[in-house]
């Protein structure tokens, strides 16, 4: 009560033990006095704020301190399902003095965005992690496997360190003409930006060839850049190499300005994200589509020749779904394929799981293996099998190889992992199973 106009601190009246009787049940509980020591300064005032101050000094890094510990982020974090993670746990570690700039936790986040979806305080790991990683990169605190990818990308323009002249070698196996604009210049409706994994990875090339056959069958006027193409660099940006991203962007824009086209289509959700969100920040505007968005309105024009007897489940790519809101176009394609029975996994659409490849995770399998019980891709494959799928369908170049490896390592070799365009191509009478 106020005394003389001033509020008085309450006086603690403490007993070593008190017995409380419930007025409802009549039961008695013994309460030791230690439960009621509420009037002394809490240890929260002793926490070191230096870690938060270092993060808050970075553009986009200030929101980690907004966390108030509700814990909603933890059960939706894909990394926490196979380890100990989540923004709330990172907040707590920083609060206790962990230097995030030098801690492995900095590299485990896949920037999948599921935590931000549920966070009432809008703690934004998609801003925090790339900003903190940029500092780590500048200081030379980079995992060796990631540094290797940065060097390959800088030298060759692709994350796999392949010769740029081999970038369009996949076209030889497509079975249809693919126009390379440097050799056959002239306006096109669609500029097909192939990106690295469809250009160089063996399984990615199969999907690129299937896509080319579909475009040819639909009469789409398109061309590719061939040896002039470099990665759009969004994954490198998210992994902390902002300078490399900006250099790649300048090269890509200079190349694109040489040609006439109406829209850019890419199979890579990360490349798509760069074109629709990051490039405009630097004044570069393009009409960009993910390949599913191009094909979905045209699906009624496809002449199907084979009915597929597959039970299919679909994995939503984080950077197509949560980051850019596209959930329906891939499903429209799958539902149009004759014979396909689509079954949804429990974690799908807005709450979709992560393959583990985002935010640089594609190149950090060694580091993540030291801090998780299994790969995210292995957890996802187990889930697909639990739902009775014959085929795990994907529409991101990172995912076919990740999930195929996971199917083998978990003993689920019977599960086929196919890009949506491979399923479409097979049903059109061109695939290996036709």
C-alpha positions as CSV (number, residue, x, y, z in Angstrom):
1,X,0.0,0.0,0.0
2,X,1.2,3.6,-0.6
3,X,2.6,5.2,2.5
4,X,3.0,9.0,2.5
5,X,2.4,9.0,-1.3
6,X,5.1,6.4,-2.0
7,X,4.7,2.8,-2.9
8,X,6.3,0.5,-0.3
9,X,8.1,-2.7,-1.2
10,X,6.2,-5.7,0.2
11,X,7.7,-7.5,3.1
12,X,8.2,-11.2,2.6
13,X,6.6,-13.3,5.3
14,X,8.2,-16.6,4.7
15,X,7.8,-20.0,6.4
16,X,10.1,-22.9,5.8
17,X,7.0,-25.0,5.0
18,X,3.3,-24.2,4.4
19,X,0.4,-26.5,4.0
20,X,-2.3,-25.4,1.6
21,X,-5.7,-27.0,1.6
22,X,-7.9,-27.0,-1.5
23,X,-11.3,-25.5,-0.9
24,X,-12.7,-27.8,-3.6
25,X,-11.2,-31.2,-3.0
26,X,-10.0,-30.8,0.5
27,X,-6.6,-32.2,-0.5
28,X,-3.5,-30.8,1.2
29,X,-0.2,-29.7,-0.5
30,X,3.1,-28.9,1.2
31,X,4.8,-25.9,-0.3
32,X,8.4,-25.2,0.7
33,X,9.3,-21.6,1.3
34,X,11.8,-21.6,-1.6
35,X,8.8,-21.5,-4.0
36,X,7.8,-18.1,-2.8
37,X,11.1,-16.2,-2.9
38,X,9.8,-13.7,-5.5
39,X,11.0,-10.4,-4.1
40,X,14.7,-10.5,-4.9
41,X,16.4,-9.4,-8.1
42,X,16.1,-12.2,-10.8
43,X,19.2,-13.5,-12.6
44,X,17.8,-12.2,-15.9
45,X,19.4,-8.9,-15.0
46,X,22.8,-10.5,-15.0
47,X,22.7,-11.6,-18.7
48,X,25.2,-10.3,-21.1
49,X,23.7,-8.1,-23.8
50,X,26.8,-7.9,-26.0
51,X,25.7,-10.6,-28.3
52,X,22.4,-8.9,-29.1
53,X,24.2,-5.6,-29.5
54,X,26.5,-7.1,-32.1
55,X,23.6,-8.6,-34.0
56,X,21.5,-5.4,-33.7
57,X,24.2,-3.4,-35.4
58,X,23.7,-5.5,-38.6
59,X,21.0,-4.5,-41.1
60,X,18.1,-6.9,-40.4
61,X,19.8,-8.4,-37.3
62,X,18.0,-6.6,-34.6
63,X,14.9,-8.8,-34.4
64,X,16.5,-11.7,-32.5
65,X,16.3,-9.7,-29.3
66,X,12.5,-9.3,-29.8
67,X,12.0,-13.0,-28.8
68,X,10.0,-13.4,-25.6
69,X,10.4,-17.1,-25.4
70,X,6.9,-18.3,-26.4
71,X,8.5,-21.3,-28.1
72,X,6.2,-21.5,-31.1
73,X,9.2,-21.6,-33.5
74,X,10.7,-24.7,-32.0
75,X,8.2,-27.4,-33.0
76,X,8.0,-26.0,-36.6
77,X,11.7,-25.7,-37.1
78,X,12.9,-28.6,-39.4
79,X,16.3,-28.6,-37.8
80,X,14.9,-29.1,-34.3
81,X,13.2,-32.3,-35.4
82,X,16.6,-33.8,-36.0
83,X,18.6,-31.8,-33.5
84,X,18.5,-29.0,-31.0
85,X,17.6,-25.7,-32.7
86,X,15.0,-23.0,-33.3
87,X,15.2,-19.2,-32.9
88,X,14.1,-19.4,-29.3
89,X,17.0,-21.7,-28.5
90,X,19.4,-19.5,-30.4
91,X,18.1,-16.5,-28.5
92,X,18.8,-18.2,-25.2
93,X,22.3,-19.2,-26.2
94,X,23.1,-15.6,-27.2
95,X,21.6,-14.4,-24.0
96,X,24.0,-16.7,-22.1
97,X,27.0,-15.4,-23.9
98,X,27.4,-17.6,-27.0
99,X,29.0,-15.7,-29.9
100,X,26.8,-16.6,-32.9
101,X,29.4,-15.3,-35.3
102,X,31.7,-18.2,-34.3
103,X,29.2,-20.9,-33.4
104,X,28.1,-23.8,-35.6
105,X,24.5,-22.8,-35.0
106,X,25.1,-19.9,-37.5
107,X,25.2,-22.4,-40.3
108,X,22.5,-24.9,-39.4
109,X,19.6,-22.6,-40.3
110,X,18.1,-23.4,-43.7
111,X,16.2,-20.0,-43.8
112,X,13.1,-22.1,-44.5
113,X,10.9,-19.3,-43.0
114,X,8.6,-21.6,-41.0
115,X,9.6,-20.0,-37.7
116,X,8.7,-16.5,-39.1
117,X,5.3,-17.8,-40.2
118,X,4.3,-18.6,-36.5
119,X,6.4,-16.0,-34.6
120,X,4.2,-13.3,-32.9
121,X,7.2,-11.0,-32.5
122,X,8.3,-11.4,-36.1
123,X,11.9,-12.6,-35.2
124,X,13.2,-12.8,-38.8
125,X,15.9,-15.5,-39.2
126,X,15.8,-14.9,-43.0
127,X,17.4,-11.5,-42.3
128,X,19.4,-12.4,-39.2
129,X,21.3,-15.4,-40.5
130,X,22.6,-14.0,-43.8
131,X,23.6,-10.8,-42.0
132,X,25.5,-12.7,-39.3
133,X,27.0,-15.1,-41.9
134,X,28.3,-12.1,-43.9
135,X,30.3,-11.0,-40.9
136,X,31.6,-14.5,-40.4
137,X,32.6,-14.7,-44.1
138,X,34.4,-11.4,-43.8
139,X,36.3,-12.7,-40.8
140,X,37.2,-16.0,-42.5
141,X,35.0,-18.1,-40.2
142,X,33.5,-20.2,-42.9
143,X,33.1,-24.0,-43.0
144,X,35.6,-25.4,-45.5
145,X,33.0,-27.2,-47.6
146,X,31.1,-23.9,-48.1
147,X,34.3,-21.9,-48.8
148,X,35.0,-24.4,-51.6
149,X,31.6,-23.7,-53.2
150,X,32.2,-19.9,-53.0
151,X,35.5,-20.3,-54.8
152,X,34.0,-22.5,-57.5
153,X,31.2,-20.1,-58.0
154,X,33.5,-17.1,-58.2
155,X,35.8,-18.9,-60.7
156,X,33.3,-20.7,-62.9
157,X,30.0,-19.0,-62.4
158,X,28.4,-22.2,-61.0
159,X,28.5,-23.9,-57.6
160,X,29.8,-27.2,-59.0
161,X,33.0,-25.8,-60.5
162,X,32.1,-27.0,-64.0
163,X,33.4,-25.5,-67.3
164,X,30.9,-22.9,-68.5
165,X,31.2,-24.3,-72.0
166,X,29.5,-27.5,-70.8
167,X,26.5,-25.7,-69.4
168,X,24.2,-26.6,-72.4
169,X,25.7,-30.1,-73.1
170,X,22.4,-31.5,-71.6
171,X,20.6,-30.3,-74.7
172,X,22.2,-33.1,-76.9
173,X,20.1,-35.7,-75.0
174,X,16.8,-33.8,-75.1
175,X,15.7,-35.3,-78.4
176,X,14.2,-31.9,-79.5
177,X,15.9,-28.7,-80.7
178,X,16.9,-26.3,-78.0
179,X,17.7,-22.8,-79.1
180,X,20.9,-21.3,-77.7
181,X,20.6,-17.5,-78.0
182,X,24.3,-16.8,-78.5
183,X,24.2,-19.0,-81.6
184,X,20.7,-18.2,-82.7
185,X,19.9,-14.7,-81.7
186,X,16.5,-13.1,-82.0
187,X,13.5,-12.3,-79.8
188,X,11.9,-15.1,-77.8
189,X,8.8,-15.3,-75.6
190,X,10.5,-17.3,-72.8
191,X,14.1,-17.2,-71.6
192,X,14.7,-20.5,-69.9
193,X,17.2,-19.8,-67.1
194,X,18.4,-23.4,-66.5
195,X,20.5,-22.8,-63.3
196,X,23.3,-25.0,-62.1
197,X,21.8,-28.4,-61.1
198,X,19.7,-28.8,-64.2
199,X,22.7,-27.8,-66.3
200,X,25.4,-30.0,-64.7
201,X,24.0,-32.7,-62.3
202,X,23.2,-36.0,-64.1
203,X,19.7,-36.2,-62.5
204,X,19.1,-32.5,-63.0
205,X,19.9,-32.9,-66.7
206,X,17.2,-35.6,-67.1
207,X,14.7,-33.1,-65.7
208,X,16.0,-30.3,-68.0
209,X,15.6,-32.6,-71.0
210,X,12.1,-33.6,-70.0
211,X,11.2,-29.9,-69.6
212,X,12.6,-29.1,-73.1
213,X,10.4,-31.9,-74.6
214,X,7.3,-30.5,-72.8
215,X,8.0,-27.0,-74.1
216,X,8.5,-28.3,-77.6
217,X,5.3,-30.3,-77.5
218,X,3.4,-27.2,-76.3
219,X,5.0,-25.0,-79.0
220,X,6.5,-22.6,-76.5
221,X,8.9,-20.1,-78.1
222,X,12.0,-20.2,-75.8
223,X,15.7,-20.1,-75.7
224,X,18.6,-20.6,-73.3
225,X,21.8,-18.6,-72.6
226,X,24.1,-21.6,-72.8
227,X,27.7,-20.9,-71.9
228,X,26.8,-17.2,-71.1
229,X,24.6,-18.3,-68.1
230,X,25.9,-17.9,-64.6
231,X,24.0,-18.8,-61.4
232,X,21.7,-16.1,-60.1
233,X,23.4,-16.5,-56.7
234,X,20.6,-16.5,-54.2
235,X,21.9,-19.4,-52.2
236,X,25.3,-17.9,-52.0
237,X,23.8,-14.7,-50.7
238,X,21.9,-16.6,-48.0
239,X,25.1,-18.3,-47.0
240,X,26.7,-15.0,-46.4
241,X,28.5,-14.2,-49.6
242,X,26.7,-10.9,-50.4
243,X,29.6,-9.5,-52.4
244,X,29.7,-12.6,-54.6
245,X,25.9,-12.4,-55.1
246,X,26.1,-8.8,-56.2
247,X,28.9,-9.7,-58.7
248,X,26.9,-12.5,-60.1
249,X,23.9,-10.3,-60.4
250,X,25.8,-7.7,-62.4
251,X,27.1,-10.3,-64.8
252,X,23.6,-11.9,-65.1
253,X,21.9,-8.6,-65.8
254,X,24.6,-7.6,-68.4
255,X,23.9,-10.9,-70.2
256,X,20.2,-10.6,-70.1
257,X,20.2,-7.1,-71.5
258,X,21.8,-8.5,-74.7
259,X,18.6,-10.4,-75.6
260,X,15.0,-9.8,-76.2
261,X,12.5,-11.8,-74.3
262,X,9.2,-11.3,-72.5
263,X,9.7,-13.4,-69.4
264,X,12.2,-15.6,-67.6
265,X,11.3,-19.1,-66.5
266,X,13.5,-21.1,-64.1
267,X,13.2,-24.5,-62.3
268,X,15.1,-23.2,-59.3
269,X,13.0,-21.7,-56.5
270,X,16.1,-19.9,-55.2
271,X,16.8,-18.4,-58.6
272,X,13.1,-17.4,-58.9
273,X,13.3,-15.8,-55.4
274,X,16.3,-13.8,-56.5
275,X,14.6,-12.5,-59.6
276,X,11.3,-11.5,-58.0
277,X,12.6,-10.2,-54.6
278,X,16.4,-9.5,-54.6
279,X,17.1,-8.2,-58.1
280,X,14.4,-5.5,-57.9
281,X,16.0,-4.1,-54.8
282,X,18.9,-3.2,-57.1
283,X,16.8,-1.8,-59.8
284,X,16.6,-4.9,-62.0
285,X,13.0,-5.7,-62.9
286,X,12.1,-8.9,-64.8
287,X,8.9,-10.8,-65.3
288,X,9.9,-14.1,-63.7
289,X,8.1,-17.5,-63.3
290,X,8.8,-20.8,-61.8
291,X,8.4,-23.5,-64.4
292,X,5.3,-24.8,-62.7
293,X,3.7,-21.4,-63.0
294,X,4.4,-21.4,-66.8
295,X,3.0,-24.9,-67.3
296,X,0.0,-24.9,-65.0
297,X,-2.1,-22.7,-67.3
298,X,-1.1,-24.8,-70.4
299,X,-1.7,-28.2,-68.9
300,X,-5.1,-28.6,-70.6
301,X,-3.2,-28.4,-74.0
302,X,-1.1,-31.5,-73.3
303,X,-1.8,-34.7,-75.1
304,X,-1.3,-37.5,-72.6
305,X,-0.4,-41.0,-74.0
306,X,0.3,-43.1,-70.9
307,X,-1.6,-43.5,-67.6
308,X,0.7,-43.7,-64.6
309,X,-0.1,-46.1,-61.8
310,X,1.6,-44.1,-59.0
311,X,0.6,-42.9,-55.6
312,X,2.5,-39.6,-55.4
313,X,3.2,-37.3,-52.5
314,X,4.6,-33.8,-53.1
315,X,7.3,-31.9,-51.2
316,X,6.8,-28.1,-51.2
317,X,10.0,-26.2,-51.8
318,X,10.5,-23.6,-49.1
319,X,11.4,-20.9,-51.5
320,X,8.5,-21.5,-53.9
321,X,5.9,-22.0,-51.1
322,X,6.4,-20.1,-47.9
323,X,8.8,-17.5,-49.4
324,X,6.7,-16.8,-52.5
325,X,3.3,-18.2,-51.8
326,X,3.0,-20.7,-54.7
327,X,1.4,-23.9,-53.6
328,X,-1.2,-24.6,-56.3
329,X,0.7,-24.6,-59.6
330,X,2.7,-27.8,-58.8
331,X,-0.4,-29.6,-57.5
332,X,-2.4,-28.6,-60.6
333,X,0.2,-30.3,-62.8
334,X,0.3,-33.4,-60.6
335,X,-3.5,-33.7,-60.5
336,X,-3.7,-33.4,-64.3
337,X,-1.4,-36.4,-65.0
338,X,-3.6,-39.4,-65.8
339,X,-3.4,-42.2,-63.2
340,X,-1.5,-40.2,-60.5
341,X,-3.1,-40.4,-57.1
342,X,-1.9,-37.4,-55.0
343,X,-1.7,-37.9,-51.2
344,X,-0.6,-35.0,-49.0
345,X,1.9,-35.5,-46.2
346,X,1.0,-34.0,-42.8
347,X,3.6,-31.3,-43.2
348,X,2.7,-29.6,-46.5
349,X,1.8,-26.2,-48.0
350,X,2.4,-23.5,-45.4
351,X,3.8,-25.9,-42.8
352,X,5.8,-27.9,-45.3
353,X,9.1,-29.5,-44.2
354,X,12.5,-28.5,-45.5
355,X,14.8,-30.7,-47.7
356,X,17.8,-29.1,-45.9
357,X,19.3,-27.5,-49.0
358,X,18.2,-23.9,-48.4
359,X,20.4,-21.1,-47.0
360,X,23.6,-22.9,-48.1
361,X,22.6,-26.1,-46.5
362,X,23.0,-27.9,-49.9
363,X,26.7,-27.6,-49.4
364,X,27.0,-28.2,-45.6
365,X,26.2,-31.9,-45.2
366,X,29.5,-32.5,-43.4
367,X,28.8,-29.8,-40.8
368,X,25.2,-30.6,-40.3
369,X,26.0,-34.3,-39.8
370,X,28.0,-33.3,-36.7
371,X,25.0,-31.5,-35.1
372,X,21.9,-33.5,-36.1
373,X,20.8,-37.1,-35.6
374,X,19.9,-37.5,-39.3
375,X,19.7,-35.3,-42.4
376,X,16.5,-33.3,-43.0
377,X,16.1,-35.1,-46.3
378,X,16.2,-38.5,-44.6
379,X,13.4,-37.4,-42.2
380,X,11.3,-36.2,-45.1
381,X,11.8,-39.5,-47.0
382,X,10.7,-41.4,-44.0
383,X,7.6,-39.3,-43.9
384,X,6.8,-39.9,-47.5
385,X,7.1,-43.6,-47.0
386,X,4.8,-43.4,-44.0
387,X,2.1,-41.9,-46.2
388,X,2.3,-44.9,-48.6
389,X,3.9,-43.0,-51.5
390,X,5.4,-44.8,-54.5
391,X,6.9,-41.5,-55.8
392,X,8.1,-38.4,-53.9
393,X,7.5,-35.6,-56.4
394,X,9.6,-32.4,-56.3
395,X,10.0,-29.2,-58.3
396,X,13.4,-27.9,-57.1
397,X,16.7,-28.9,-58.7
398,X,18.3,-29.4,-55.2
399,X,15.8,-32.0,-54.1
400,X,16.1,-35.0,-56.5
401,X,19.6,-35.8,-55.6
402,X,19.1,-35.0,-51.9
403,X,16.0,-37.3,-51.6
404,X,17.5,-40.1,-53.7
405,X,20.5,-40.2,-51.5
406,X,18.2,-40.1,-48.4
407,X,16.1,-43.0,-49.8
408,X,19.2,-45.1,-50.1
409,X,20.6,-44.2,-46.7
410,X,17.3,-44.9,-45.0
411,X,16.8,-48.3,-46.7
412,X,13.8,-47.0,-48.7
413,X,15.2,-47.6,-52.2
414,X,11.7,-48.5,-53.4
415,X,10.7,-44.8,-53.2
416,X,11.1,-43.1,-56.5
417,X,12.1,-39.4,-56.5
418,X,11.0,-37.6,-59.6
419,X,10.7,-34.0,-60.7
420,X,7.1,-33.1,-61.7
421,X,8.3,-32.6,-65.3
422,X,9.7,-36.2,-65.4
423,X,6.3,-37.5,-64.4
424,X,4.6,-35.3,-67.1
425,X,7.1,-36.4,-69.7
426,X,6.5,-40.1,-68.9
427,X,2.8,-39.6,-69.2
428,X,3.3,-37.8,-72.5
429,X,5.0,-41.0,-73.8
430,X,8.6,-39.8,-73.6
431,X,9.8,-41.0,-70.2
432,X,12.0,-44.0,-69.5
433,X,9.0,-45.9,-68.1
434,X,6.8,-45.3,-71.1
